[in-house]
Amino acid sequence: MDSAVANIRRRFEADGHATSPLINPIDVERVRTEDWQIRRYLVDLDGNAEEAYKALVRTLQWKERHHVHSLKDTDFPTEFYALYKVESYGTDKDGYAILAESYRHQRHWEEINQVFVDLVTAHIEKMDRIVGEKGMNYMADFSDTPVTKLDFSLATYRVNILNKHYPMLARRIMLHNVPKMVKPAMKLVVAFMKPSIRDTVVYTTDDDVTAFISPDILHSDFKGKRTERHYPVTESMRGPAFAAKWKVEPKFIDSFFKYNNLV
């Protein structure tokens, strides 16, 4: 496989992608210096070098189109982190870094849908940069999540980018405390995952989650010992920076706060 990596790297340069405005210099440098950024596609595609090369180029062009490298934790309001409990912390018992979020309050808001999409993209990319080939454990907490209000478009988006652009990143996906009414819908979402991702899915509850994550780092929401959160320090959704960046009307922000019982 080392020779296949070297061949793809040479082809990447020969085809002019290293100087293309369609690919970010950050990704060019990673292709030049990090074998994993190439090898992951070979592993995911059973050693098919041609398809691996095409998948690599597609992903890097997708990243530049979506300005992935310009997204930062601080682009997103503090209320999102508090409501959706988006945090990365520690590793599970197999050494996979944990990215967790709650679905209980996630709703489809057309006015800020792109903000949510970019939030998901930013944190997936962040985890990918942090963990490399070690991979991550994505813990999706569905405690008390109503099926009638679940944002399926965003759930599908997560699956799509893991399928297409982040091969081998998700080494475990924990669907936690999935209510009985939500489980059929989640099984439908899981069905759209590539087999290599689908095989990582486990359903957990507060009673058995410690088989994967130590109680010392589990939050007390899941009967663990941790009480603090690991949220980035960001501005409020009501701050001028948020309204200006995302072009959100104050009237909508007021409605968002009222709907979610935010102070």
C-alpha positions in Angstrom: 0.0 0.0 0.0 3.0 2.4 0.5 3.7 2.3 -3.2 0.0 3.1 -4.0 0.2 6.1 -1.6 3.4 7.3 -3.3 1.8 6.9 -6.8 -1.3 8.8 -5.8 0.9 11.6 -4.4 2.9 11.8 -7.6 -0.3 11.9 -9.7 -1.8 14.6 -7.5 1.2 16.8 -8.3 1.4 15.8 -12.0 -2.3 16.6 -12.5 -1.8 20.1 -11.2 -4.0 19.8 -8.1 -1.2 21.0 -5.8 -1.4 24.5 -7.5 -5.1 24.4 -8.2 -7.3 27.2 -6.7 -10.0 24.5 -6.2 -7.9 23.0 -3.4 -6.8 24.7 -0.2 -3.1 24.9 0.5 -3.7 23.3 3.9 -5.0 20.2 2.2 -2.2 20.2 -0.4 0.4 20.2 2.4 -1.4 17.4 4.1 -1.4 15.3 1.0 2.3 15.9 0.6 3.3 15.1 4.2 0.6 12.8 5.7 0.3 9.3 4.3 -3.0 8.8 6.1 -4.7 11.5 4.1 -4.2 9.2 1.1 -4.1 5.7 2.6 -7.5 6.2 4.2 -9.2 6.2 0.8 -7.3 3.1 -0.3 -8.4 1.2 2.8 -12.0 2.4 2.5 -12.1 1.4 -1.2 -10.4 -2.0 -0.8 -7.1 -0.9 -2.4 -8.7 0.5 -5.6 -6.1 3.2 -6.4 -8.1 4.8 -9.2 -11.2 5.2 -7.1 -9.2 6.3 -4.1 -7.5 9.1 -6.1 -10.8 10.3 -7.4 -12.4 10.3 -3.9 -9.4 12.2 -2.5 -9.6 14.9 -5.1 -13.5 15.2 -4.8 -13.2 15.6 -1.0 -10.5 18.3 -1.2 -12.4 20.3 -3.8 -15.6 19.9 -1.6 -13.7 21.2 1.4 -12.6 24.3 -0.5 -16.1 25.0 -2.0 -17.5 24.8 1.5 -14.7 26.9 3.1 -14.2 24.2 5.6 -10.8 25.5 6.8 -12.2 29.0 7.6 -14.8 27.6 10.0 -13.9 28.0 13.7 -15.6 27.0 17.0 -16.2 30.7 17.8 -18.3 31.2 14.6 -21.2 29.5 16.4 -23.1 30.9 19.3 -22.8 29.8 22.9 -26.5 28.8 22.9 -25.9 26.1 20.3 -23.3 24.4 22.4 -25.5 24.6 25.5 -28.7 23.4 23.8 -27.1 20.7 21.7 -24.3 19.8 24.2 -21.7 19.7 21.5 -18.4 18.8 23.1 -15.3 16.7 22.5 -13.6 15.2 25.5 -11.3 12.3 26.4 -11.2 8.9 24.8 -13.3 5.8 25.1 -12.0 2.4 26.3 -10.6 1.6 22.9 -8.7 4.9 22.6 -11.2 6.7 20.2 -11.5 10.4 20.9 -15.1 11.2 21.8 -17.3 13.8 20.0 -20.8 14.0 21.7 -23.9 16.0 21.0 -27.6 15.9 22.1 -30.5 15.7 19.7 -33.2 16.6 22.2 -33.5 20.2 21.2 -32.4 20.0 17.6 -35.0 21.3 15.2 -35.0 22.3 11.6 -34.9 26.1 11.4 -34.8 27.2 7.8 -33.4 30.6 8.8 -30.3 29.1 10.4 -30.1 25.8 8.7 -26.7 26.7 7.1 -25.4 27.6 10.5 -26.2 24.1 11.7 -24.7 22.5 8.6 -21.5 24.5 9.1 -21.4 23.6 12.8 -21.5 19.9 11.9 -18.8 20.4 9.3 -16.6 22.4 11.5 -16.6 19.8 14.3 -16.2 16.8 12.0 -13.2 18.5 10.4 -11.8 19.4 13.8 -12.0 15.9 15.0 -10.4 14.6 11.8 -7.5 16.9 12.3 -7.1 15.9 15.9 -7.4 12.1 15.8 -5.8 11.3 12.4 -5.9 7.5 11.8 -6.8 6.7 15.4 -10.4 7.6 14.6 -13.3 8.9 16.8 -16.3 7.7 18.8 -19.3 9.8 17.8 -21.8 9.7 20.7 -25.3 10.8 19.6 -27.5 11.3 22.7 -31.2 10.9 21.9 -32.5 11.1 25.4 -36.0 12.4 25.4 -35.9 13.3 21.7 -39.3 13.5 20.0 -39.5 11.8 16.7 -41.9 14.4 15.3 -39.4 17.2 15.7 -36.1 15.5 14.9 -34.1 17.2 12.1 -33.6 14.3 9.7 -32.0 16.5 7.0 -29.1 17.3 9.4 -28.8 13.7 10.5 -28.6 12.7 6.8 -26.0 15.4 6.2 -23.8 13.9 8.9 -24.0 10.5 7.3 -23.3 11.9 3.8 -20.1 13.6 4.8 -18.9 10.6 6.7 -19.7 8.4 3.8 -18.1 10.6 1.1 -15.4 12.8 2.7 -14.2 11.4 6.0 -13.5 7.7 5.4 -12.3 5.8 8.5 -12.9 8.7 10.8 -15.9 7.2 12.7 -14.6 4.0 14.4 -17.6 3.8 16.6 -21.0 5.5 16.5 -23.0 5.3 19.7 -26.7 6.0 19.4 -27.5 6.6 23.0 -30.9 6.3 24.8 -32.8 6.1 21.5 -36.5 6.3 22.4 -38.7 3.4 21.1 -40.6 5.8 18.7 -37.3 7.2 17.3 -35.5 3.9 16.7 -37.2 3.0 13.4 -36.3 6.4 12.0 -32.7 6.0 13.2 -32.5 2.6 11.6 -33.5 4.2 8.3 -30.7 6.8 8.7 -28.2 4.0 9.5 -29.2 2.1 6.4 -27.8 4.9 4.3 -24.4 4.5 5.9 -21.6 2.7 4.0 -21.1 -0.8 5.4 -17.7 0.3 6.9 -19.5 2.9 8.9 -22.7 1.0 9.6 -20.7 -1.8 11.2 -19.5 0.7 13.8 -23.0 1.5 15.1 -24.0 0.4 18.6 -27.1 1.3 20.6 -26.4 2.1 24.2 -28.3 3.2 27.3 -27.2 4.7 30.6 -27.1 1.1 32.0 -24.6 -0.3 29.5 -22.7 2.7 28.2 -19.8 2.1 30.6 -18.8 -0.9 28.5 -17.4 1.7 26.1 -16.7 4.8 28.1 -15.3 5.0 31.7 -17.7 6.5 34.3 -14.9 9.0 35.2 -15.3 10.9 31.9 -19.0 10.3 31.3 -21.2 13.3 32.1 -23.6 13.0 35.0 -26.4 13.2 32.4 -25.5 9.6 31.7 -24.9 8.6 35.4 -21.2 9.4 35.0 -18.9 11.3 37.4 -18.1 14.3 35.2 -20.0 17.5 36.0 -18.2 20.2 33.9 -18.7 20.8 30.2 -16.1 21.3 27.5 -17.8 24.0 25.4 -15.9 26.6 23.4 -16.2 30.1 24.8 -18.2 32.0 22.2 -20.5 35.0 21.7 -24.2 34.9 22.3 -26.6 34.3 19.4 -27.9 37.8 20.2 -24.4 39.3 19.6 -23.8 41.6 16.6 -21.1 39.3 15.2 -23.5 36.4 14.9 -26.2 38.5 13.3 -23.8 40.0 10.8 -22.0 36.8 9.9 -25.1 34.7 9.3 -27.5 37.5 8.2 -30.1 36.5 10.8 -32.9 38.9 11.7 -33.3 39.9 15.3 -37.0 39.0 15.2 -36.0 35.4 14.4 -33.4 35.3 17.2 -36.1 36.4 19.7 -38.4 33.6 18.5 -35.5 31.1 18.8 -34.9 32.2 22.4 -38.5 32.1 23.3 -39.1 28.6 21.8 -36.1 27.2 23.6 -36.9 28.9 26.9 -33.5 30.7 26.9 -32.9 33.7 29.1 
